[in-house]
Amino acid sequence: MEGQAMWLTFFALPLIGQAAAAAGWCYTSQSASCGPEFWKTFSHNCGGENQSPVNIDRAKISKDKSLGDIVFGGYDQAPPGKWRIMNDGHTVLVSLDGDNTPAPIDISGAGLPNVYRALQFHFHWGSLKQDGSEHYIDGKQYPMELHIVHLSAKYKSIADAKADPNGLAVLGLLFRVTPTDNANYNTIVDAMKNVTLEGESVDLASTFRLDSLLPSADKLSRYYRYQGSLTTPDCAEAVIWTVFEEPVNISRSQLNVFVDSVHFTATGEERKKMTNNFRPPQPLRNRKISASRDATANRGTMRGTSLPALLLTFLIGQHMVHAHRLS
């Protein structure tokens, strides 16, 4: 069982850029010659029709009543054993040894076609001057984004799952900056100082409940769903995306630890800070984005109507009602 866990963890890492076919890709903040606009030269998938991330335009989507509550299995437990955090030269990721836990950490329900086991989570962020989420909502980019990557129970390896449009399920969490620290992220933030260079890794001081990273429980039923891809080469179009509407709070000082202390480069190389490690939104083309039954959606009736015009209409209506009462 332990060997199987290590095997799954090994295959989780290519999601973030260790796939041989994608060798040499980078972010524009590293080099103008190998950034996202060139990724399709490293992997043809990156020029596909169903790429991620995307802008979620709530004026153009509608609710799907079948998208109800997500079932979070094992998310409410701090499992025994160790979780390992590493700098892979493109992001900082935490590998989850699900097979060593009494109950695997997984998600199901909410329109997902299978049970999906959590393999790892990682982050995308901007810089001191720029936000860095990958998904946008109504054209707005957020300071940072967390991806929790899950593998379908049908498969034993990422390689097999990549051939199936439903092979992977990723939860996307957006962040907003608030005045106070989010204590739930302290373990990760504290460990960042030990993975400042590419290739460095260390066990976290402790595991924790994975649901502590999520929005508050009363907001978990508000999310957006669409079919897409990995957001790094090889950009396999094998992902069911769930992006939560409610952002997670993080303080500016916590965010600055990501922005200011981690590097793309390894020991012995000229240091280059890991900033703006995000892929820009990709064309939606013919895909449909659905809102869960509790999410904000379908603002189409307000499209093209300015706020002053709406206010004027309201005031005129109120005046007419008042005049009628006096007559």
C-alpha positions as CSV (number, residue, x, y, z in Angstrom):
1,M,0.0,0.0,0.0
2,E,2.8,2.4,0.9
3,G,4.5,1.7,-2.5
4,Q,1.3,2.5,-4.3
5,A,1.0,5.8,-2.5
6,M,4.5,6.8,-3.5
7,W,3.8,5.7,-7.1
8,L,0.6,7.9,-7.2
9,T,2.5,10.8,-5.7
10,F,5.3,10.4,-8.3
11,F,2.7,10.7,-11.1
12,A,1.0,13.7,-9.5
13,L,4.1,15.9,-10.1
14,P,3.9,16.1,-13.9
15,L,0.8,18.1,-13.5
16,I,3.0,21.0,-12.6
17,G,5.6,20.7,-15.2
18,Q,7.8,17.7,-15.0
19,A,6.4,16.0,-18.1
20,A,9.2,15.2,-20.5
21,A,7.2,16.4,-23.5
22,A,6.9,19.8,-21.9
23,A,10.6,20.4,-21.0
24,G,11.6,24.0,-21.5
25,W,8.3,25.8,-21.0
26,C,8.2,28.8,-18.7
27,Y,6.2,31.8,-17.7
28,T,6.7,35.2,-19.4
29,S,8.1,36.5,-16.1
30,Q,11.0,34.1,-16.6
31,S,11.6,34.6,-20.3
32,A,9.7,36.2,-23.2
33,S,10.7,33.3,-25.4
34,C,9.0,30.3,-23.6
35,G,5.9,31.8,-22.0
36,P,2.3,30.7,-22.4
37,E,2.0,32.0,-26.0
38,F,4.7,29.5,-27.0
39,W,3.5,26.5,-25.1
40,K,1.8,24.9,-28.1
41,T,5.3,24.5,-29.5
42,F,6.2,22.4,-26.5
43,S,2.9,20.5,-26.5
44,H,0.2,20.6,-29.2
45,N,-2.5,20.1,-26.5
46,C,-1.8,23.7,-25.4
47,G,-3.4,24.9,-28.7
48,G,-6.5,22.8,-28.1
49,E,-10.2,23.8,-28.1
50,N,-10.9,23.3,-24.4
51,Q,-8.1,25.0,-22.6
52,S,-7.9,26.5,-19.1
53,P,-8.1,28.9,-17.4
54,V,-11.1,31.0,-18.6
55,N,-12.9,34.1,-17.6
56,I,-16.2,33.3,-16.0
57,D,-18.7,35.8,-17.3
58,R,-21.7,35.5,-15.1
59,A,-23.9,37.5,-17.5
60,K,-23.5,34.6,-20.0
61,I,-24.1,31.6,-17.8
62,S,-27.1,30.0,-16.2
63,K,-27.7,27.8,-13.2
64,D,-27.8,24.0,-13.3
65,K,-30.0,22.7,-10.6
66,S,-28.2,19.4,-10.6
67,L,-25.1,21.1,-9.3
68,G,-25.7,20.8,-5.6
69,D,-23.5,20.1,-2.6
70,I,-20.1,18.6,-3.2
71,V,-19.4,15.6,-1.0
72,F,-16.0,16.1,0.7
73,G,-14.7,12.7,1.9
74,G,-11.9,12.9,4.5
75,Y,-11.6,16.7,4.1
76,D,-12.6,17.1,7.8
77,Q,-9.7,15.0,9.1
78,A,-6.0,15.8,9.7
79,P,-4.5,12.5,8.5
80,P,-1.5,10.8,10.2
81,G,1.8,10.7,8.4
82,K,3.5,13.5,6.5
83,W,2.7,15.9,3.7
84,R,5.6,17.2,1.6
85,I,5.9,20.7,0.2
86,M,8.2,21.3,-2.7
87,N,9.4,24.0,-5.2
88,D,9.3,22.4,-8.7
89,G,10.6,25.5,-10.5
90,H,7.1,26.6,-11.6
91,T,5.1,26.7,-8.4
92,V,5.0,25.5,-4.8
93,L,3.0,22.3,-4.3
94,V,2.0,20.0,-1.5
95,S,1.9,16.3,-2.2
96,L,-0.9,14.3,-0.3
97,D,-0.2,10.7,0.5
98,G,-3.9,9.6,0.5
99,D,-3.2,5.9,0.7
100,N,-1.6,6.3,4.1
101,T,-4.7,7.7,5.6
102,P,-7.5,5.6,7.3
103,A,-9.9,7.2,4.8
104,P,-8.8,8.7,1.5
105,I,-9.4,12.4,0.9
106,D,-11.8,12.7,-2.0
107,I,-14.7,14.5,-3.6
108,S,-17.9,13.2,-5.3
109,G,-21.4,14.2,-6.1
110,A,-22.4,17.6,-7.5
111,G,-22.5,16.3,-11.1
112,L,-19.1,14.6,-10.9
113,P,-19.2,11.3,-12.8
114,N,-17.0,9.4,-10.3
115,V,-15.2,9.6,-7.0
116,Y,-12.0,11.7,-7.3
117,R,-9.1,11.3,-4.8
118,A,-6.9,14.3,-3.8
119,L,-3.3,14.0,-5.0
120,Q,-1.8,17.4,-4.4
121,F,-2.5,21.1,-4.3
122,H,-0.5,24.1,-5.6
123,F,-0.6,27.8,-6.1
124,H,-0.5,30.5,-8.8
125,W,0.2,34.1,-7.8
126,G,1.2,37.5,-9.2
127,S,3.7,40.1,-8.0
128,L,3.9,43.1,-5.7
129,K,2.3,45.1,-8.5
130,Q,0.0,42.6,-10.2
131,D,-2.6,40.1,-9.3
132,G,-2.0,36.5,-10.2
133,S,-5.1,34.2,-10.3
134,E,-5.6,32.1,-13.4
135,H,-9.4,32.2,-13.5
136,Y,-11.1,35.5,-13.7
137,I,-14.7,36.2,-12.7
138,D,-16.5,39.0,-14.7
139,G,-13.1,40.1,-16.0
140,K,-11.6,40.5,-12.6
141,Q,-8.3,38.8,-11.7
142,Y,-7.6,37.9,-8.1
143,P,-4.3,38.1,-6.1
144,M,-3.8,34.3,-6.0
145,E,-5.4,31.0,-6.8
146,L,-5.1,27.5,-5.2
147,H,-5.7,24.3,-7.2
148,I,-6.5,21.0,-5.4
149,V,-6.0,18.2,-7.9
150,H,-8.0,15.0,-7.8
151,L,-7.6,11.8,-9.8
152,S,-10.7,9.7,-10.9
153,A,-11.0,6.4,-9.0
154,K,-11.1,4.7,-12.4
155,Y,-7.4,5.3,-12.9
156,K,-4.2,4.5,-11.1
157,S,-2.0,7.0,-12.9
158,I,-2.1,10.5,-14.2
159,A,-0.9,9.3,-17.6
160,D,-4.0,7.1,-18.0
161,A,-6.4,9.8,-16.7
162,K,-5.1,12.4,-19.2
163,A,-6.8,10.4,-22.0
164,D,-10.2,10.9,-20.5
165,P,-12.0,14.3,-20.5
166,N,-13.3,13.4,-17.0
167,G,-10.0,11.9,-15.7
168,L,-9.2,14.7,-13.3
169,A,-11.2,17.0,-11.1
170,V,-9.6,20.3,-9.9
171,L,-11.0,22.7,-7.3
172,G,-10.0,26.3,-7.9
173,L,-10.0,28.7,-5.0
174,L,-9.5,32.5,-5.5
175,F,-8.0,34.7,-2.8
176,R,-8.7,38.3,-1.6
177,V,-6.4,40.4,0.6
178,T,-7.7,41.2,4.1
179,P,-6.1,43.1,7.0
180,T,-5.5,40.0,9.2
181,D,-3.7,36.7,8.6
182,N,-5.6,33.5,7.8
183,A,-4.3,31.1,10.5
184,N,-5.4,28.1,8.4
185,Y,-2.5,28.9,5.9
186,N,0.2,29.4,8.6
187,T,1.6,25.9,8.2
188,I,2.1,26.4,4.4
189,V,3.4,30.0,4.7
190,D,5.9,29.0,7.5
191,A,7.2,26.2,5.3
192,M,7.8,28.5,2.3
193,K,11.2,29.6,3.7
194,N,12.5,26.0,3.3
195,V,11.6,25.7,-0.4
196,T,12.9,29.0,-1.8
197,L,14.8,27.4,-4.6
198,E,13.9,24.9,-7.4
199,G,14.2,21.3,-6.3
200,E,14.0,22.0,-2.5
201,S,11.4,20.1,-0.5
202,V,10.6,19.5,3.1
203,D,7.9,17.7,5.2
204,L,5.3,20.1,6.6
205,A,5.3,20.5,10.4
206,S,2.0,18.8,10.5
207,T,-1.0,17.7,8.3
208,F,-4.3,19.5,8.7
209,R,-7.9,19.3,7.7
210,L,-8.0,20.1,4.0
211,D,-11.3,21.8,4.4
212,S,-9.6,24.5,6.4
213,L,-8.2,25.8,3.1
214,L,-11.7,26.1,1.6
215,P,-14.2,29.0,1.8
216,S,-16.5,28.8,4.8
217,A,-18.9,25.8,4.8
218,D,-22.0,27.9,4.0
219,K,-20.4,29.1,0.8
220,L,-19.2,25.8,-0.6
221,S,-22.5,25.3,-2.6
222,R,-21.6,28.4,-4.7
223,Y,-19.4,27.4,-7.5
224,Y,-18.9,27.3,-11.3
225,R,-18.3,24.2,-13.4
226,Y,-16.9,23.7,-16.9
227,Q,-14.8,21.2,-18.9
228,G,-11.2,22.2,-19.4
229,S,-7.5,21.4,-19.2
230,L,-4.4,21.5,-17.1
231,T,-3.1,25.0,-17.0
232,T,0.5,24.0,-17.5
233,P,2.1,21.9,-20.3
234,D,1.2,19.4,-21.4
235,C,-2.2,21.2,-21.1
236,A,-4.1,17.8,-21.3
237,E,-7.9,18.4,-21.8
238,A,-8.8,16.0,-19.0
239,V,-10.1,18.3,-16.2
240,I,-13.6,18.9,-14.7
241,W,-13.1,22.4,-13.2
242,T,-15.0,23.6,-10.1
243,V,-14.2,27.2,-9.3
244,F,-15.7,28.6,-6.1
245,E,-17.4,31.9,-6.2
246,E,-16.4,32.9,-2.6
247,P,-12.8,34.0,-2.3
248,V,-10.5,32.8,0.5
249,N,-9.1,35.5,2.8
250,I,-5.3,36.0,3.1
251,S,-3.3,38.9,4.5
252,R,-0.9,41.0,2.5
253,S,2.0,39.8,4.6
254,Q,1.1,36.2,3.9
255,L,0.7,36.8,0.2
256,N,4.0,38.6,0.1
257,V,5.8,35.4,1.4
258,F,4.7,33.7,-1.9
259,V,5.6,36.7,-4.0
260,D,8.9,37.7,-2.4
261,S,10.6,34.6,-1.0
262,V,10.3,31.8,-3.7
263,H,12.5,31.5,-6.8
264,F,12.2,29.8,-10.2
265,T,15.9,29.0,-10.1
266,A,17.9,26.3,-8.4
267,T,21.1,26.4,-6.3
268,G,24.0,27.7,-8.2
269,E,21.9,29.6,-10.7
270,E,21.3,33.4,-10.9
271,R,18.3,33.9,-8.6
272,K,15.0,34.9,-10.2
273,K,11.9,35.4,-8.0
274,M,8.9,33.3,-8.8
275,T,6.3,35.9,-9.7
276,N,3.4,36.0,-12.1
277,N,3.3,32.2,-12.5
278,F,-0.1,32.1,-14.1
279,R,-1.5,31.3,-17.5
280,P,-3.8,34.0,-19.0
281,P,-7.5,33.1,-19.7
282,Q,-8.0,31.0,-22.8
283,P,-10.9,31.3,-25.3
284,L,-14.1,29.6,-24.2
285,R,-15.1,28.8,-27.7
286,N,-18.2,26.5,-27.7
287,R,-18.0,25.4,-24.1
288,K,-20.6,26.0,-21.5
289,I,-19.9,27.2,-18.0
290,S,-22.6,26.3,-15.5
291,A,-23.4,27.8,-12.1
292,S,-24.4,25.7,-9.2
293,R,-27.9,26.2,-7.9
294,D,-26.7,28.6,-5.2
295,A,-24.1,30.6,-7.2
296,T,-24.6,34.1,-8.7
297,A,-25.5,33.8,-12.4
298,N,-27.5,35.0,-15.4
299,R,-27.3,38.7,-15.2
300,G,-28.3,39.0,-18.8
301,T,-31.4,41.0,-18.0
302,M,-29.2,43.8,-16.7
303,R,-26.8,43.7,-19.7
304,G,-26.5,47.0,-21.5
305,T,-28.2,48.9,-18.7
306,S,-26.1,51.4,-16.7
307,L,-26.4,51.8,-13.0
308,P,-27.6,55.4,-13.2
309,A,-30.3,54.3,-15.6
310,L,-31.4,51.6,-13.2
311,L,-31.4,54.0,-10.3
312,L,-33.4,56.6,-12.3
313,T,-36.0,53.9,-13.2
314,F,-36.3,53.0,-9.6
315,L,-36.8,56.6,-8.5
316,I,-39.4,57.3,-11.1
317,G,-41.3,54.2,-10.0
318,Q,-41.2,55.3,-6.4
319,H,-42.4,58.8,-7.4
320,M,-45.3,57.3,-9.3
321,V,-46.3,55.1,-6.4
322,H,-46.2,58.1,-4.0
323,A,-48.2,60.3,-6.4
324,H,-50.9,57.6,-6.7
325,R,-51.2,57.4,-2.9
326,L,-51.8,61.1,-2.7
327,S,-54.4,61.2,-5.5
